[in-house]
Amino acid sequence: MGIVFWIRRFLTVLAGALIIITAVQLLKGHDMEYASMQGALWGTFTAAVFTAARYVQSRRGQHCAICKDTPEMQDGGASRDG
């Protein structure tokens, strides 16, 4: 998993968090400027923490069954012995 993978992962999480946080702020009655600023701020923080945590777990060999972010997980484990 190279740098492109991790950048793509960061941007995917950032987009999702930004949309959700902005929508929640709008539902709470805040104006669009405040809501988008909060979405950008907390979305960036969330994406950075998530990506860093997944990177550390990946380096330790701990794979996420939900993310299926490794080649072994993507092919259904067919490449494993046994």
C-alpha positions in Angstrom: 0.0 0.0 0.0 1.7 3.1 -1.3 1.3 6.8 -0.7 -1.4 7.0 -3.3 -3.5 4.5 -1.4 -3.2 6.5 1.9 -3.9 9.8 0.2 -7.0 8.3 -1.4 -8.1 6.9 1.9 -7.6 10.3 3.6 -9.6 12.1 1.0 -12.4 9.6 1.1 -12.7 9.9 4.9 -12.4 13.7 4.6 -15.2 14.0 2.1 -17.5 11.8 4.2 -16.8 13.5 7.5 -17.1 17.0 5.9 -20.5 16.2 4.5 -21.8 14.6 7.7 -20.5 17.3 10.0 -21.7 20.2 7.8 -25.1 18.6 7.5 -25.4 18.2 11.3 -24.3 21.8 11.9 -27.0 22.9 9.4 -29.6 20.8 11.1 -28.6 22.4 14.4 -29.6 25.8 12.9 -26.1 27.3 12.1 -25.6 29.3 9.0 -23.8 27.7 6.0 -20.5 29.6 6.5 -20.2 28.3 10.1 -21.3 24.8 9.2 -18.9 24.4 6.4 -16.0 25.8 8.5 -16.8 23.3 11.2 -17.1 20.5 8.6 -13.7 21.4 7.1 -12.0 21.7 10.5 -13.4 18.6 12.2 -13.4 16.6 8.9 -9.7 17.2 8.4 -9.0 16.3 12.0 -11.1 13.1 11.8 -9.6 12.0 8.5 -6.0 12.6 9.8 -6.7 10.6 13.0 -8.4 7.8 11.1 -5.8 7.5 8.4 -2.9 7.6 10.9 -4.5 4.9 13.1 -5.1 2.7 10.0 -1.5 3.3 8.9 -0.1 2.2 12.2 -2.4 -0.8 12.4 -1.4 -1.8 8.8 2.3 -1.5 9.7 1.7 -3.9 12.6 -0.1 -6.4 10.4 -3.5 -5.7 12.0 -6.0 -5.6 9.1 -9.5 -4.2 9.1 -12.1 -6.8 8.1 -14.6 -4.0 7.3 -12.2 -1.9 5.2 -10.8 -4.9 3.3 -7.9 -2.7 2.4 -5.2 -5.3 1.8 -4.8 -7.6 -1.2 -5.3 -10.6 1.1 -8.7 -9.3 2.2 -9.8 -8.2 -1.3 -9.4 -11.6 -2.9 -11.3 -13.4 -0.1 -8.2 -14.9 1.4 -7.5 -17.2 -1.6 -3.8 -16.5 -1.4 -3.5 -17.8 2.2 -2.0 -21.2 2.9 -4.3 -23.8 4.5 
